């Protein structure tokens, strides 16, 4: 354990260097381990908090979330620090709040419970709480609450890193890109306020249709992107069908029901961020050029001869 001022300042600097919610929580855990000399630290989501990793722990910390220590529930209910010290392993739970509601619990095992260590732990929790707000604001779209374009690159890099460890041969990782059919007509006919309401309702439909492991983005205007983790093609088709059915319930007598055109591509080790976006866009434009209100898989179109290989300007083929 090190409590030297220089070490503490470096730890704080390390936390505030983070620009992604997952790396921010990971850095908090590592900082507490190194500064307070503990080996079992967890950051636990409370409720359905979008964009945050649900549960992160120290490398060797196995915690059963269906049976957490009583101090976790006490912390959630009171919004205050809670301690379980009825056995030889002291456990401390600290609240992390947003808008006065507990959104996460910081749980630490085996802490030497003196005033200095508790104050240090509280300080780290508050730094994390404050900076998580900054990171969340910078990563999310102000209208819909979905992730924004700025958050896209890091999430895509994380997904490619996951693919490198994947041993299954079938595609299980996907990119969906879609926009609203004739959205300009909606804005021109009913005004931008109604257009914003349509975007909001579509974002809610997306949150209902996709899982917590999926990353949902609004790139701007009526352009949306989704990165899917661990889904079969059959599951992707089911999700698209449900999303389009839910979105179709948004309608106005002057414009009719809202529809989407969706382009889909799998992510493989042969892909890179540029090629995968180009493939999804090609599938999207095929869907738009062939009737709209539909989805299209890039690899199916390519295998059927409906699309040529994706090319970059320097004539390198990517497919």
Residue pairs with C-beta under 8 A, 6 or more apart in sequence:
1 35
1 36
1 37
2 34
2 35
3 35
3 116
3 120
7 34
7 35
8 35
8 120
11 31
11 34
11 35
11 124
12 127
14 27
14 31
15 24
15 27
15 28
15 31
15 124
15 127
15 128
15 131
16 127
16 131
17 27
18 24
18 27
18 131
18 135
19 135
19 138
19 154
20 135
20 139
20 151
20 154
21 51
21 52
21 53
21 132
21 135
21 136
21 139
22 53
22 56
22 158
24 128
24 131
24 132
24 135
25 43
25 52
25 53
25 56
25 128
26 56
28 43
28 106
28 124
28 128
29 41
29 42
29 43
29 56
29 57
29 58
31 124
32 38
32 41
32 108
32 121
32 124
33 39
33 41
33 58
35 120
35 124
36 108
36 111
36 112
36 117
36 120
36 121
37 112
38 108
38 109
38 110
38 111
39 58
39 60
39 61
39 109
39 110
40 57
40 58
40 60
40 61
40 63
40 108
40 109
40 110
41 57
41 58
41 61
41 106
41 107
41 108
41 109
42 55
42 56
42 57
42 58
42 61
42 63
42 106
42 107
42 108
43 53
43 55
43 56
43 57
43 96
43 104
43 105
43 106
43 107
44 54
44 55
44 65
44 68
44 72
44 104
44 105
44 106
44 107
45 52
45 53
45 54
45 55
45 103
45 104
46 76
46 102
46 103
46 104
46 105
47 103
48 212
49 103
49 104
50 145
50 207
51 136
51 139
51 140
51 147
51 151
52 103
52 104
52 132
54 212
55 65
57 63
61 109
63 107
68 107
69 84
69 91
69 93
69 107
70 82
70 84
71 82
71 83
71 84
71 91
71 92
71 93
71 107
72 82
72 93
72 105
72 107
74 82
74 93
75 81
75 82
75 93
75 94
75 95
75 102
75 105
76 95
76 102
76 105
79 95
79 97
79 100
79 102
80 95
81 92
81 93
81 94
81 95
81 118
81 122
82 92
82 93
83 90
83 91
83 92
83 93
83 113
84 90
84 91
84 93
85 91
85 113
89 109
89 110
90 109
90 110
90 111
90 113
91 107
91 108
91 109
92 107
92 108
92 111
92 113
92 118
92 121
93 105
93 106
93 107
94 105
94 106
94 108
94 121
94 122
94 125
95 102
95 104
95 105
95 106
95 125
96 102
96 103
96 104
96 105
96 106
96 125
96 128
96 129
96 132
97 103
97 129
98 129
98 132
98 133
106 121
106 125
106 128
108 121
111 117
111 118
111 121
138 150
139 147
139 148
139 150
139 151
140 146
140 147
140 148
140 151
141 147
141 148
141 217
141 218
143 196
143 199
143 200
143 218
144 199
144 200
144 202
144 203
144 218
145 203
146 203
146 206
146 216
146 217
146 218
146 224
147 155
147 215
147 216
147 217
147 218
148 217
148 218
148 219
149 217
149 219
149 220
151 215
151 217
152 217
152 219
152 225
153 273
155 215
155 217
155 227
156 227
156 273
156 276
157 273
159 173
159 215
159 227
159 229
159 267
160 267
160 271
160 273
162 173
162 229
163 173
163 267
163 268
163 269
164 269
166 172
166 173
170 232
171 233
171 266
171 267
171 268
171 299
172 229
172 230
172 231
172 232
173 227
173 228
173 229
173 230
173 231
173 266
173 267
174 226
174 227
174 228
174 231
174 236
174 264
174 265
174 266
174 267
175 225
175 226
175 227
175 228
175 264
175 265
175 267
175 276
175 277
175 279
175 280
176 225
176 226
176 228
176 236
176 240
176 262
176 263
176 264
176 280
176 295
177 223
177 224
177 225
177 226
177 262
177 263
177 277
177 280
177 281
177 284
178 223
178 224
178 260
178 261
178 262
178 263
178 284
178 295
179 221
179 222
179 223
179 224
179 260
179 261
179 284
180 186
180 198
180 202
180 222
180 258
180 259
180 260
181 258
181 259
181 260
181 261
181 288
181 292
181 293
182 255
182 292
183 195
183 198
183 221
183 222
185 255
186 194
186 195
186 198
186 252
186 255
186 258
187 194
187 195
189 254
189 255
190 252
190 254
190 255
194 252
198 250
198 258
199 218
199 222
201 247
201 250
202 224
202 247
202 250
202 258
202 260
203 216
203 218
205 243
205 246
205 247
206 216
206 224
206 226
206 243
207 216
208 246
209 239
209 242
209 243
209 246
210 216
210 226
210 228
210 239
213 229
213 230
214 226
214 227
214 228
214 229
215 226
215 227
215 229
216 224
216 226
217 224
217 225
217 226
217 227
218 224
219 225
225 280
228 236
228 239
231 239
233 266
233 297
236 264
237 295
240 262
240 264
240 295
243 260
243 262
244 259
244 260
244 262
244 293
244 295
247 258
247 259
247 260
248 257
248 258
248 259
249 257
250 257
250 258
251 257
251 258
259 292
259 293
260 293
261 284
261 287
261 288
261 292
261 293
261 294
261 295
262 283
262 284
262 287
262 294
262 295
262 296
263 279
263 280
263 281
263 282
263 283
263 284
263 285
263 286
263 287
263 295
263 296
263 298
264 280
264 283
264 295
264 296
264 297
264 298
265 276
265 279
265 280
265 283
265 297
265 298
265 299
266 297
266 298
266 299
267 276
270 318
271 279
271 318
272 318
274 312
274 318
275 310
275 312
275 318
275 319
278 310
278 312
278 318
279 298
279 310
279 318
279 319
280 298
282 298
282 301
282 307
282 310
283 296
283 297
283 298
283 301
283 307
284 296
286 296
286 301
286 306
286 307
287 294
287 295
287 296
290 296
298 307
301 307
302 309
302 319
309 317
309 318
309 319
310 317
310 318
310 319
311 317
311 318
312 318
